[in-house]
Amino acid sequence: MKNNYNKGPFRAYEYGKIPPYLKKYGNKKWRRTATSEIKDHLTESAKFRKKRRKRIWIKITREINGVKRSDYRKYATEKSCKDSINRAHIISYYTMNNKQKNNKQK
């Protein structure tokens, strides 16, 4: 909280920064508005977070040495999704979170 109150003498008890009559005026003004000023500083403002992106769900089917296996995987970005699809031994993949059927054969 920013301190608006003009307290005592400044560096080494010398009145270098603000003359006494202005200090007196400032202190009177501060005491008048102090409660509202403090309340304004102490009120918590809610910070809204951005909505998280939906993750991309994919079913990947692989065939290694004649054995087929399917995994369900989640990816945060399309790039990481495409990189995983371009791996070796992948026969087909299917994106799950779209309403349309996106069954792809390699």
C-alpha positions as CSV (number, residue, x, y, z in Angstrom):
1,M,0.0,0.0,0.0
2,K,1.4,3.4,-1.0
3,N,2.0,5.6,2.1
4,N,0.5,9.0,1.4
5,Y,1.1,10.2,4.9
6,N,3.8,12.8,5.3
7,K,5.6,11.5,8.4
8,G,8.3,13.4,10.4
9,P,11.5,14.9,9.1
10,F,13.2,13.3,6.2
11,R,16.9,12.4,5.8
12,A,18.9,13.0,9.0
13,Y,16.2,15.3,10.4
14,E,16.4,17.9,7.7
15,Y,13.3,19.3,6.1
16,G,14.7,19.1,2.6
17,K,11.9,17.5,0.6
18,I,8.7,19.2,1.7
19,P,8.3,22.4,3.7
20,P,6.5,22.2,7.0
21,Y,3.3,24.2,6.0
22,L,2.8,21.8,3.0
23,K,3.4,18.8,5.3
24,K,0.7,20.1,7.7
25,Y,-1.7,20.6,4.8
26,G,-1.0,17.2,3.4
27,N,-1.4,15.5,6.8
28,K,-4.8,17.1,7.3
29,K,-5.9,16.0,3.9
30,W,-4.6,12.5,4.5
31,R,-6.4,12.1,7.8
32,R,-9.7,13.2,6.1
33,T,-9.5,10.7,3.4
34,A,-7.4,8.0,5.1
35,T,-10.1,5.4,5.7
36,S,-11.4,5.5,2.1
37,E,-7.8,5.5,0.8
38,I,-6.9,2.4,2.9
39,K,-10.1,0.6,1.9
40,D,-9.4,1.2,-1.7
41,H,-5.9,-0.3,-1.4
42,L,-7.0,-3.3,0.6
43,T,-9.9,-4.4,-1.6
44,E,-9.0,-7.4,-3.5
45,S,-9.7,-7.2,-7.2
46,A,-10.4,-10.5,-8.9
47,K,-8.1,-11.4,-11.7
48,F,-9.7,-13.5,-14.4
49,R,-7.6,-16.2,-15.9
50,K,-7.7,-17.1,-19.5
51,K,-9.7,-20.1,-20.5
52,R,-7.4,-23.2,-21.0
53,R,-7.3,-24.6,-24.5
54,K,-8.9,-27.9,-25.0
55,R,-6.4,-30.7,-25.4
56,I,-6.3,-32.7,-28.6
57,W,-7.3,-36.3,-27.9
58,I,-6.0,-38.9,-30.4
59,K,-6.2,-42.6,-30.7
60,I,-3.0,-43.8,-32.4
61,T,-2.8,-47.4,-33.8
62,R,0.7,-48.8,-34.4
63,E,1.9,-52.1,-35.8
64,I,5.3,-53.4,-34.7
65,N,6.5,-56.9,-35.8
66,G,2.9,-57.9,-36.7
67,V,1.4,-56.8,-33.3
68,K,-1.2,-54.0,-33.4
69,R,-1.5,-51.7,-30.4
70,S,-3.7,-48.6,-29.9
71,D,-3.0,-45.7,-27.4
72,Y,-5.1,-42.8,-26.4
73,R,-3.0,-39.7,-26.1
74,K,-3.6,-36.0,-25.3
75,Y,-1.6,-33.2,-26.9
76,A,-1.6,-29.5,-26.0
77,T,-0.6,-28.2,-29.5
78,E,-1.2,-29.3,-33.1
79,K,2.6,-29.4,-33.7
80,S,3.2,-32.0,-31.1
81,C,0.2,-33.9,-32.3
82,K,1.5,-33.9,-35.9
83,D,5.0,-34.9,-34.7
84,S,3.6,-37.9,-32.9
85,I,1.6,-39.0,-36.0
86,N,4.7,-38.9,-38.1
87,R,6.5,-41.5,-36.0
88,A,7.5,-44.8,-37.4
89,H,5.1,-47.9,-37.4
90,I,1.9,-45.8,-37.2
91,I,-1.0,-47.3,-39.3
92,S,-3.8,-44.9,-38.5
93,Y,-4.9,-42.2,-36.1
94,Y,-8.3,-40.8,-35.0
95,T,-8.9,-37.4,-33.4
96,M,-11.5,-37.7,-30.6
97,N,-12.5,-34.2,-29.5
98,N,-14.0,-33.1,-32.9
99,K,-17.7,-33.8,-33.6
100,Q,-16.8,-34.9,-37.1
101,K,-15.2,-38.2,-37.7
102,N,-11.6,-37.6,-38.6
103,N,-10.4,-41.2,-39.2
104,K,-7.2,-41.1,-41.2
105,Q,-5.3,-43.9,-42.7
106,K,-1.5,-43.6,-43.3
